[in-house]
Amino acid sequence: MDDKIPYIAFEAEMARHERTIKRLLVALIASILLLFTSNIAWLCFFNQFEFHTETVMFDTDDGGDNSYIGNDGVINNGEDGSTTDGYDAQETTP
């Protein structure tokens, strides 16, 4: 069996592999750049919004009803051991 390969065939095959390696390297660099670009785009998008948490502690002196209207307009009714049925403890007492 003749295992010899002509030099010209070997050179042609190596040239083809070099072109393939260059294309794969360009594709790898492009995919890494696109990955970083995508992450930067998402970070810029999420940084447009302002997220914050507000904690409000309130208490009543006479055990009345607690009501707090936050910045979003939602009324939070707290129940701190209140026994009155009215909205304002001072209006319901005689």
C-alpha positions in Angstrom: 0.0 0.0 0.0 1.3 3.4 -0.9 0.9 5.8 2.0 2.7 8.7 0.4 0.8 12.0 -0.2 2.0 14.4 -2.9 3.3 17.7 -1.4 1.0 19.8 -3.6 -2.0 18.0 -2.3 -0.8 18.5 1.3 -0.2 22.2 0.7 -3.7 22.6 -0.8 -5.3 20.9 2.1 -3.3 23.0 4.7 -4.3 26.2 2.8 -7.9 25.1 3.0 -7.6 24.4 6.8 -6.0 27.8 7.4 -8.9 29.6 5.7 -11.3 27.6 7.8 -9.5 28.4 11.0 -9.4 32.1 10.1 -13.2 32.1 9.4 -13.8 30.3 12.7 -11.7 32.8 14.6 -13.6 35.7 13.0 -16.9 34.1 13.9 -15.7 33.5 17.5 -14.6 37.1 17.9 -17.9 38.4 16.4 -20.0 36.2 18.7 -18.0 37.4 21.8 -18.5 41.1 20.7 -22.2 40.5 20.1 -22.5 38.9 23.6 -21.0 41.9 25.3 -23.0 44.3 23.2 -26.2 42.5 24.1 -25.4 42.6 27.8 -24.6 46.3 27.6 -27.8 47.0 25.8 -29.9 45.2 28.5 -28.1 47.0 31.3 -28.7 50.3 29.6 -32.4 49.4 29.2 -32.9 48.3 32.8 -31.1 51.4 34.1 -33.7 53.6 32.6 -36.1 52.7 35.3 -35.9 53.8 39.0 -36.6 51.0 41.4 -36.9 51.9 45.1 -38.6 50.6 48.2 -40.2 52.9 50.8 -40.8 51.7 54.3 -43.2 53.8 56.4 -43.7 53.1 60.1 -46.6 54.9 61.7 -48.6 54.6 65.0 -51.5 56.3 66.6 -51.6 57.9 70.0 -55.1 56.9 71.0 -55.4 53.6 69.2 -57.3 55.0 66.2 -57.2 54.0 62.6 -54.0 54.4 60.6 -54.2 55.5 57.0 -51.3 56.3 54.8 -51.5 57.5 51.2 -48.2 56.8 49.4 -46.8 58.4 46.3 -48.7 56.0 44.1 -52.1 57.0 45.5 -52.8 53.7 47.2 -54.3 54.0 50.7 -52.7 51.6 53.2 -55.0 51.1 56.2 -53.2 49.9 59.2 -54.9 48.2 62.1 -53.0 49.0 65.3 -55.4 47.5 67.8 -58.2 50.0 66.8 -61.6 49.4 68.2 -63.5 52.3 66.5 -65.7 51.8 63.5 -65.4 55.3 62.1 -62.6 56.6 59.8 -61.4 59.2 62.3 -61.4 58.3 66.0 -61.8 62.0 67.0 -65.0 62.5 65.0 -66.7 59.4 66.5 -66.0 60.3 70.2 -68.5 62.6 71.8 
